[in-house]
């Protein structure tokens, strides 16, 4: 908590200069991407070949991941841009921040495929209860409605049996959505990995998730609060779910393969935003900085290349540091790239 309070003190101090930022013309970020432009953007921004990570991560695993959202949403206005790493925790941050465009970057190709799997599931689902059933290959309990509280949704699915017939049906539907409906250029290997990842969710269920590093389980991730009683998760409300589903439907959540220290992806994202008259408003880096110390200079150079202003924020986390905290990206660059 000391770290969080210190970070917030920095933020509050920097708020006094926000009025000095010159007004910009409206950005030219697209309101929607055509399917071919979407796949081209994924390909153009990604680094090849993908890198590796020593652990399997399919769900968020950061305690208190919502705690800084009340402060962050007061600093960052809706309609900006978002860059983030890792799995579904990004959707909660997107629902809270309401960006115009979000790019999700990870060194593992599996993470890009995971987000494309989610894209299909969002588009296939009529509401939150339907989505949870499809994600975990379970039949929808009869008592659930579109307006059921998220706690009731997960309580009902906790006792629902996995259905292998649904698993096969939904797995085929995901691939059909991505390859036939959207004509995304997935390879045979990509298709197989999506099917494997989807089956892991069915095998694990909604309560525990042993296949993902330090996962508290999907139920806990979706039903916890910010410590003040508000649940910001992307499944907490129809509004949150609908915002993420709408962005996926418009191809405005763009998953890419990229190395934080590599020569291409981070810089290419920055160039894309700059070319469209936009800045990077939020960069969720999780605890990636703990793993890239040997290539730190490449990382700091990449961060320095991003278009930011004094309101642009990191979301950081470290395994031993409590909940995620926020810090200005401009301070990181100005103060000699110190965390």
Rosetta blueprint (number, residue, H / E / L):
1 X L
2 X H
3 X H
4 X H
5 X H
6 X H
7 X H
8 X H
9 X H
10 X H
11 X H
12 X H
13 X H
14 X H
15 X H
16 X L
17 X L
18 X H
19 X H
20 X H
21 X L
22 X L
23 X L
24 X L
25 X L
26 X L
27 X L
28 X L
29 X L
30 X L
31 X L
32 X L
33 X L
34 X L
35 X H
36 X H
37 X H
38 X H
39 X H
40 X H
41 X H
42 X H
43 X H
44 X H
45 X H
46 X L
47 X L
48 X L
49 X L
50 X L
51 X L
52 X L
53 X L
54 X L
55 X L
56 X L
57 X L
58 X L
59 X L
60 X L
61 X L
62 X L
63 X L
64 X L
65 X L
66 X L
67 X L
68 X L
69 X H
70 X H
71 X H
72 X H
73 X H
74 X H
75 X H
76 X L
77 X L
78 X L
79 X L
80 X L
81 X E
82 X E
83 X E
84 X E
85 X L
86 X L
87 X L
88 X L
89 X H
90 X H
91 X H
92 X H
93 X H
94 X H
95 X H
96 X H
97 X H
98 X L
99 X L
100 X L
101 X E
102 X E
103 X E
104 X E
105 X E
106 X E
107 X L
108 X L
109 X H
110 X H
111 X H
112 X H
113 X H
114 X H
115 X H
116 X H
117 X H
118 X H
119 X H
120 X H
121 X H
122 X H
123 X H
124 X H
125 X L
126 X L
127 X L
128 X H
129 X H
130 X H
131 X H
132 X H
133 X H
134 X H
135 X H
136 X L
137 X L
138 X E
139 X L
140 X L
141 X L
142 X L
143 X L
144 X L
145 X L
146 X L
147 X L
148 X L
149 X L
150 X H
151 X H
152 X H
153 X H
154 X H
155 X H
156 X H
157 X H
158 X H
159 X L
160 X L
161 X L
162 X E
163 X L
164 X H
165 X H
166 X H
167 X H
168 X H
169 X H
170 X H
171 X H
172 X H
173 X H
174 X H
175 X H
176 X H
177 X H
178 X H
179 X H
180 X H
181 X H
182 X L
183 X L
184 X L
185 X L
186 X L
187 X L
188 X H
189 X H
190 X H
191 X H
192 X H
193 X H
194 X H
195 X H
196 X H
197 X H
198 X H
199 X H
200 X H
201 X H
202 X H
203 X H
204 X H
205 X L
206 X L
207 X L
208 X L
209 X L
210 X L
211 X L
212 X L
213 X L
214 X L
215 X L
216 X L
217 X L
218 X H
219 X H
220 X H
221 X H
222 X H
223 X H
224 X L
225 X L
226 X L
227 X L
228 X L
229 X L
230 X L
231 X L
232 X L
233 X L
234 X L
235 X L
236 X L
237 X L
238 X H
239 X H
240 X H
241 X H
242 X H
243 X H
244 X H
245 X H
246 X H
247 X H
248 X H
249 X H
250 X L
251 X L
252 X L
253 X E
254 X E
255 X E
256 X E
257 X E
258 X L
259 X L
260 X L
261 X L
262 X L
263 X L
264 X L
265 X H
266 X H
267 X H
268 X H
269 X H
270 X H
271 X H
272 X H
273 X H
274 X H
275 X H
276 X L
277 X L
278 X L
279 X L
280 X L
281 X L
282 X E
283 X E
284 X E
285 X E
286 X E
287 X L
288 X H
289 X H
290 X H
291 X L
292 X L
293 X H
294 X H
295 X H
296 X H
297 X H
298 X H
299 X H
300 X H
301 X H
302 X H
303 X H
304 X H
305 X L
306 X L
307 X L
308 X L
309 X L
310 X L
311 X L
312 X L
313 X E
314 X E
315 X E
316 X E
317 X L
318 X L
319 X L
320 X L
321 X L
322 X L
323 X L
324 X L
325 X E
326 X E
327 X E
328 X E
329 X H
330 X H
331 X H
332 X H
333 X H
334 X H
335 X L
336 X L
337 X L
338 X L
339 X L
